[in-house]
Amino acid sequence: MASKAVAATVDFARLYTSLGLGKETIAALQAFRKRHGDAQRIHSQLASQPTTVDLEHYRSILRNKGVVDEAEKILREFKPVTYDVSAHIKAIEAFETKAVAKAKETTEKIDAELKDLQATLANIEEARPFEDLTAEEVGKAHPRIVEAVETMIKKGKWTVPGYKEKFGDLSLM
């Protein structure tokens, strides 16, 4: 029962997107969840049904005792059919192999992203404060800024578009 409570609290849609699973993996997992739910429902229905036959009850009700004797003989001789489930087990193992391979691939992808994020974080932590940067260093880092400033100077524009709207006019006059 605890597994049902956990399964009910898991947001599978968010889980699929956050792990970056492929369409095939998501479809296979959803199909597996559906089959599992169907199997659990059928099992609970069958488990609630009685499994014994009260032949003495039928002997007391029916006049023809031979029918009950014949039914009892058939029940005693009944042997359930055994099925070869090796094909199903092979399919499950193949699915498991695919799932493990996809999980490893996803793990590698997440590890690579985590490494990149850690490198970015280290770069941010080691960077000099913005106040200590010079205009030349910013220009070297982003040459487009230098090109934009040179273009503005050539056209005679000495103000940055949107600056006054955002920061106000700081002139005293």
Residue pairs with C-beta under 8 A, 6 or more apart in sequence:
12 29
12 30
12 33
16 26
16 29
19 106
19 110
20 106
20 109
20 110
21 29
21 102
21 106
22 102
25 98
25 99
25 102
28 95
28 98
28 99
32 95
53 71
53 75
55 68
55 71
55 72
55 75
58 68
58 71
59 65
59 68
62 68
138 145
139 145
139 146
152 158
